[in-house]
Amino acid sequence: MVEAFIRHIRNKTILDPSKTYLLASSGGMDSMCLGNLLIQAEIPFEIAHVNFRLRAKESDEDEDFLGIWAKTNGKTFHVHHADTYAFASERNISTQMAAREIRYDWFERLRAERKLDGIILAHHEDDQIETIFLNLLRGTGIEGIYGMAERRGWLIRPLLPFGRQEIQDFVLANQIEWREDSTNEKTDYKRNKLRHISLPALYSSAEDAKSNLLNSFARLKDTGKAFTALFESWKKDKVKETDGLQILSLKDILRITGAASLLYFWLRPYGFNSDQSQDILECCQSGDSGKLFESPSHLLNLDRNQLILAPIPQDFDSISISKNDIDFILPEGKYEILKLEGKEDLDKTRQNAMLDLERLTFPLEIRTWQEGDRFIPLGMKNAKKISDFLIDLKVPVVKKHAVKVLLSEGQIAWVIGFRIADWAKSTAATRKLLYLKKR
């Protein structure tokens, strides 16, 4: 196994003998095997161990065991003591999830502090199979079959090509000591249930079941990567980005085989799940215009013949602008406040406003528009509801929620980013201007 390990890390160039790494070790069979392999491969490393305090005396014995092994082998030993139960309770997560967050966060902080070149983990081939099945059970989609990467960021997994049996044979043949975690035998956790019940039953059902699974996963992974590349090309060509929105024409999704998967790949990074993607596709097919879908971070609107994606507007409290203010900040950006006596060389785009200063009364107020708000748009004689004004401009539903208005003594002077009120406009008789310019 030593020769195969050295050949693997050299061929894949995932570990460099001229660099120093951090080995994450529990003291279990896998990480003790890896520690010994790294020594024989002459890869410099320090050891990191987390005492989660979940198994009372056993946890302390694991720490003592690793400390002695590190000293015997001339390795720097780092240990972190964590109150895992308290951490889990504070965040309302499982102890398993808490332990994962604690260790990975500490490993990375320690790596950065020690200026080490990577974090080496002892995940192996059987862990990979378990991870893929857990991903599939969680419904993670096509990327779930990718499993764990051999190298991702600072994380390095050089044992992935090696199975649990090969590792066990190696440590027994070389009389390598390790610590046994008693909780590994319990079947309360999904991974342990897979490891001790489901997968052995699956392996016994067919000859070469394990190797066939690994080969199938490898082919599916290649297929998934090919699909991802095609998706990225499709997205670049079909999804248009403008003014903070992403817009997809229905004709560019309804004509495609596998439309639900494309929608899911597009929307998943924004918090939408596969069930929502299917519902969205069905609404597109039925032409249910006006339908609004929501994720924790985004809104998606079926608006006539297109899908429009936008972030959920930030909560916004009204702000007051005094006579001496020189700028103000909205979620959409920063605005400069200028008081001028001439109109020349002013950018007159709808993002900016040019108002008659002498018609305004300070302090001015900015707030989100409300149902029932009315104003007389520039160039018109009659008042119009803001809601109707936005409909006339075909402002998408996902963007309407974020529209704000500037008021003077309760009267709307500007629908920000769209149009000023007729009463607040500058005229030939205007002597002083209030110019609000978006930076």
Beta strands, then each sheet from edge to edge (+ up, - down):
strand 1: 21-24
strand 2: 45-51
strand 3: 77-81
strand 4: 119-120
strand 5: 151-152
strand 6: 155-156
strand 7: 240-242
strand 8: 245-249
strand 9: 292-294
strand 10: 298-303
strand 11: 306-311
strand 12: 319-321
strand 13: 327-330
strand 14: 333-340
strand 15: 353-356
strand 16: 364-368
strand 17: 374-375
strand 18: 384-385
strand 19: 404-408
strand 20: 411-415
strand 21: 419-420
strand 22: 433-438
sheet 1: 3+ 2+ 1+ 4+ 6+ 5-
sheet 2: 7+ 8- 11+ 10- 9+
sheet 3: 12+ 16- 19+ 20- 21+
sheet 4: 13+ 14- 22+ 15-
sheet 5: 17+ 18-
end
